[in-house]
Amino acid sequence: MVESQTPQPANGFQVTSQYRPVEDDEIDLLELFGILWAGKWVAFGHDCVMDPWYSFGSHDMLEVAQMGLHVGQMTGVDQTLAVFDAVTSSAAKALNLDGYGIEPGCNADLVILQASDPIEAIRLRANRLFVIRRGRIIASTGEAKTQVTMDADTTWVSFRASELPS
């Protein structure tokens, strides 16, 4: 076993792990589960942004996470959290990003999502409220809400779990 430092292409994803480098175009789902169950990390990514080979790319890592959940049949709570890590902290490890994180001394590169937790972020492909690089806001978006009108009643809905009726 070797630690892979460079993502290897596999089925449209950039995939790497501490377990072994990906050497072909396929990953066995049981192998992926085994890697995660062994406490190793897995990183997901993609490099397609409306290019000639794949015109549907949006470079949206939450979309990659959601696809990974469905393709990998990894919809359990622990698996969903592992997939969130695969597009955030584990992806940063795979790319050898220095200063990644929000601890003192780190670069303060982060994205503030309109979600209460990682599962909600993936489920809703959460709106990015702020993108921060080196401690400075470089992009911002207002909070997403949907207005629903039925008969004479109008209400605002965000689809967040915390706002659903109990």
C-alpha positions as CSV (number, residue, x, y, z in Angstrom):
1,M,0.0,0.0,0.0
2,V,1.2,3.5,-0.9
3,E,-0.2,6.9,-0.1
4,S,-1.3,8.6,-3.3
5,Q,-0.6,12.3,-3.4
6,T,-1.8,13.0,-7.0
7,P,-5.5,12.5,-7.9
8,Q,-6.0,9.8,-10.6
9,P,-8.9,10.0,-13.1
10,A,-11.6,7.4,-12.6
11,N,-15.1,7.5,-14.1
12,G,-15.2,11.3,-14.4
13,F,-14.1,11.8,-10.8
14,Q,-10.6,12.7,-9.6
15,V,-10.1,10.0,-7.0
16,T,-7.3,9.3,-4.5
17,S,-6.9,7.7,-1.1
18,Q,-4.3,6.7,1.5
19,Y,-5.1,3.1,0.6
20,R,-3.7,2.9,-2.9
21,P,-3.5,5.0,-6.0
22,V,-6.2,4.4,-8.6
23,E,-4.6,2.8,-11.6
24,D,-7.5,2.1,-14.0
25,D,-10.8,3.6,-14.9
26,E,-12.9,1.8,-12.3
27,I,-13.2,1.7,-8.6
28,D,-15.0,-1.3,-7.0
29,L,-17.7,0.0,-4.7
30,L,-16.8,-2.6,-2.1
31,E,-13.2,-1.4,-2.2
32,L,-14.3,2.2,-1.7
33,F,-16.4,1.1,1.3
34,G,-13.4,-0.9,2.7
35,I,-11.2,2.2,2.4
36,L,-13.6,4.3,4.3
37,W,-14.4,1.6,6.9
38,A,-10.7,1.2,7.5
39,G,-10.6,4.9,8.6
40,K,-8.7,6.0,5.5
41,W,-9.7,9.1,3.5
42,V,-11.0,9.4,0.0
43,A,-11.1,12.5,-2.1
44,F,-13.5,13.4,-4.9
45,G,-13.2,16.1,-7.4
46,H,-13.7,17.0,-11.1
47,D,-12.2,19.2,-13.7
48,C,-15.0,19.7,-16.2
49,V,-16.5,23.1,-16.6
50,M,-18.4,23.2,-19.8
51,D,-15.6,21.8,-21.9
52,P,-15.9,20.0,-25.2
53,W,-15.6,16.6,-23.6
54,Y,-18.3,17.1,-20.9
55,S,-20.6,20.0,-21.4
56,F,-22.5,19.6,-18.1
57,G,-19.7,20.5,-15.7
58,S,-20.5,23.2,-13.2
59,H,-17.4,22.8,-11.0
60,D,-19.8,22.4,-8.1
61,M,-18.2,20.2,-5.4
62,L,-21.6,19.6,-3.7
63,E,-22.9,18.3,-7.0
64,V,-19.9,15.9,-7.1
65,A,-20.7,14.8,-3.5
66,Q,-24.3,14.2,-4.3
67,M,-23.4,12.2,-7.4
68,G,-20.9,10.2,-5.4
69,L,-23.5,9.4,-2.8
70,H,-25.9,8.1,-5.4
71,V,-23.4,6.3,-7.6
72,G,-21.7,4.8,-4.6
73,Q,-24.9,4.0,-2.8
74,M,-23.5,5.8,0.2
75,T,-26.6,7.4,1.7
76,G,-26.1,6.5,5.4
77,V,-25.3,9.3,7.8
78,D,-21.6,8.3,8.4
79,Q,-21.1,7.7,4.6
80,T,-22.6,11.0,3.8
81,L,-20.3,12.8,6.2
82,A,-17.4,10.9,4.7
83,V,-18.4,12.0,1.2
84,F,-18.6,15.7,2.4
85,D,-15.1,15.3,3.7
86,A,-14.1,13.8,0.3
87,V,-15.0,17.2,-1.4
88,T,-13.5,19.3,1.4
89,S,-10.8,18.4,3.9
90,S,-9.8,15.1,2.2
91,A,-9.6,16.9,-1.2
92,A,-7.3,19.5,0.4
93,K,-5.1,16.6,1.7
94,A,-5.0,15.1,-1.8
95,L,-3.9,18.4,-3.3
96,N,-1.3,19.0,-0.5
97,L,-2.8,22.4,0.2
98,D,-0.7,24.2,2.8
99,G,-2.5,26.2,5.4
100,Y,-5.9,24.5,4.8
101,G,-8.4,24.9,7.6
102,I,-9.8,27.5,9.9
103,E,-7.4,27.0,12.8
104,P,-5.1,29.9,13.8
105,G,-2.3,30.3,11.3
106,C,-4.2,28.8,8.4
107,N,-5.0,30.8,5.3
108,A,-8.7,31.4,6.1
109,D,-9.9,30.1,2.7
110,L,-13.4,28.9,3.2
111,V,-17.0,28.8,1.9
112,I,-20.0,29.7,4.1
113,L,-22.9,27.6,3.0
114,Q,-26.6,28.1,3.6
115,A,-27.0,24.8,5.5
116,S,-27.0,23.8,9.1
117,D,-24.8,20.7,8.6
118,P,-22.9,18.7,5.9
119,I,-25.9,16.5,5.1
120,E,-28.2,19.4,4.5
121,A,-25.4,21.1,2.4
122,I,-25.3,18.0,0.1
123,R,-29.0,17.4,0.1
124,L,-29.8,21.0,-1.0
125,R,-26.6,21.7,-2.9
126,A,-26.6,24.6,-0.5
127,N,-26.3,28.2,-1.6
128,R,-22.9,29.7,-1.1
129,L,-23.4,32.7,1.1
130,F,-19.8,33.8,1.1
131,V,-16.5,32.7,-0.5
132,I,-13.5,33.8,1.6
133,R,-9.9,33.8,0.4
134,R,-7.1,34.7,2.7
135,G,-9.6,36.1,5.1
136,R,-11.3,38.5,2.6
137,I,-14.8,38.0,1.1
138,I,-14.3,37.6,-2.7
139,A,-17.9,36.5,-3.5
140,S,-21.3,36.7,-1.8
141,T,-24.8,35.7,-2.5
142,G,-28.1,36.5,-0.7
143,E,-30.0,33.8,1.1
144,A,-32.0,31.6,-1.2
145,K,-35.7,31.3,-0.4
146,T,-38.7,30.1,-2.5
147,Q,-42.1,31.7,-2.4
148,V,-45.0,29.3,-2.6
149,T,-48.6,30.5,-3.2
150,M,-51.5,28.1,-2.8
151,D,-55.0,29.7,-3.1
152,A,-54.7,32.9,-1.2
153,D,-51.9,31.8,1.2
154,T,-48.3,32.8,0.4
155,T,-45.4,31.5,2.4
156,W,-41.6,31.4,2.1
157,V,-39.8,28.0,2.0
158,S,-36.1,27.2,2.3
159,F,-36.4,23.4,2.4
160,R,-34.0,23.4,5.3
161,A,-34.6,20.6,7.8
162,S,-34.8,23.1,10.7
163,E,-37.7,24.9,9.1
164,L,-39.8,21.9,8.2
165,P,-43.0,21.3,10.2
166,S,-42.6,18.8,13.0
